[in-house]
Amino acid sequence: MAVSRWTAWVGAGLLARLLMLAALLMSVRFVLANHTDVLLTDNDYYKLQSYKYVVASGILGLAGSLLQIPVAIYLLCKSKRMMPSAMVLDISMYADMVISLVLTSGVGAGFGATNDVLRYVHGVIWEHPEVEKILVDYYNRAIVAVVLLLVGMLLSICATFVSARLRAKAMNDPEGV
């Protein structure tokens, strides 16, 4: 059975969204699970505000992805019978753009803050050298979560590209699918 180009693009968009969902779930889980076993001070000064933003952007990306998956399934089912509504494709494309921008800002905040703090941790002479090792380990584990957020952002950009291509095809644009 041959698959139309339209169905292939919709399937690619659905696959990108499902993989993005998995990457963002792992990212949020890793940020929330990252901690130290040693109490460095009474407050957790080493937990940066930017990591809260990374979690928030990851959760917003998850919510957007969860809302977009049913739309992609609808497009996949509907595409066999007729061309879907242009309004559905417009909303899908603009939602993908917003999700991509939110995830991009979360990646920038996570990488920027971690890089700045690691530079500070390495530049300070610590009274107890084990504190530096604990902090470096903490921030290295945080980088893993931010890299997963980066993967989710790249998959979101792929889903945005697919949405734009599908919208162009629905508008009978010769540059479309």
N, C-alpha and C positions, 0 to 999 in steps of 0.2 A: 504494500500500500504506500503510495507516494504521499509525502507530507508537503503541503504548500509552503511557500516562503513565509507567508503571514504566520502560519502556525509555528514554524520554526523560530521566528522572531519572538512570538509570544512565549513559547517554551523556554527560550534562552532567558527572557526576562524573568520568568517564574523561577528558573534555576538560580539566577543571580540573587533574587530575593530570598530564596530558601538558604543559600549559602551565607548571605549577609546576616540572616537571622541567627544562624549557628555561630558565626564569628562574633556578633555583638553579644550574644548570650555568654560566650566564653570570656569576652572582654570584661563585661560587667561583673561576672563571677570572680574573675581574678583580681580586679580592683577591690572588691568588697572583702575578699578572703585574705588580702595582703596585710600582714601585721608582723610585729616583732614579739618575740617571747619575753624580752627583757623590758621592764618598765624604765624608760630613760628619764622621764620626769613625771610630774603629776598630770600634766596634760600631754596630748599627742601632738606636739608642735611639728613633728616630722611629717604628719599627714597634711598634705598641701590642699589648699582650696581648689586648685586646678583639678585635683583628682575627683573632687565632688562634681566638678563640671564635666569631667570625662564620663563619670557614671550617669549624670543627667543627660548628656548628649547620646550616650549609648542606649539609655532607656527610651528617649524620644525616637531614636533610630529604630529600636525594636517595635515601638508602637506604630510607627509609620509603615514598617515592613509588614507587621501583622495586618494592618488595614489594606495594604496593597496586594497581599497574596490572594484574597478572595476576588479582587478586581482582575488579577491575572488569570485566575481560574475561569472567571466569567468570560473573559476575552478568548480564552482557549476553547471553551465550549461553544461560544457564540460564533466564532470565526468560521466554523464549518457550514453554517447556514447563511449568514449575511454579515455585512460589514457593521461593526458596532458603532454606537453613537459617538460623534466627535466630542461631545461634552465629557463623556467618560474618559476618553483618551486625553483631553485637555487637563482634567482634574488629576489624572494619574501622572501625567508628565510634570505638572507644577508641584505636586506632592513629592515626587522623586527629587526635584530640584531642591526643595526646602530640606528634605532629609539629607541630601548630599552636603548642603551648606552647613547644617548643624553638626554633622559628623566631621566635616573638615575643620571646623573651629574647635571641636573637642580634641582632635588629633594634634592640632597646633598647640593648644593649651597644655596637653599632656607632655608632649616632647619638649616644649620650651621650658616648662617648669622643672621637669626632671633634669634637663641639661644644666640649667642654672644652679639648681640645688646640689647636683653632683660636683660641679665646679667649686662650690663653696665648701662642701664636705671634704674634698681633697685638698683644699687650700688652707684649712684650719689645722692648727696643731692641737690635737686632742689630749686632754689629761689622761684619759683611758683609751688606748688604741683600739680596744675591742668595740667601742662605741662607733668608731669610723667604719669598721667592718660590718657592724649591724646595719648602719644606715645605708652603706653602699649595697648590701644585699637587698634591703628593702626597696631601694630605688631601681635596682636591676630587675627585680620582680615586677615592679610597676611598668617598666619599659615593655615587658611581654604583653601586658594588658593593652597598652597604647598601640603596640604593633597589631594586635588583633582588631583594635578599633580602626586602624589604618586599612586593614584588609576589608573590613566591613564598609569603610568609606569608598574604597576602590570598587567593590561590588555594587554599591549604591550608584556610583557614577556609571557603571555598566548598565544598570537598570534604567537610569535616566536616559542614556543613549538609546536603549531599546524603545522606551516610551516615546522619545522624539521621532524615531524612525517609523513607529507604528502610526503616530499622529500624522506624519507627513504622507504616509500611504493612504490614510483615510481621507485626507484632504485632496487626493488625486495629484499630489506633487510628483513631478517626474523624477525628482531626486530621492523619492521614498524607497521603500523596500523593493 
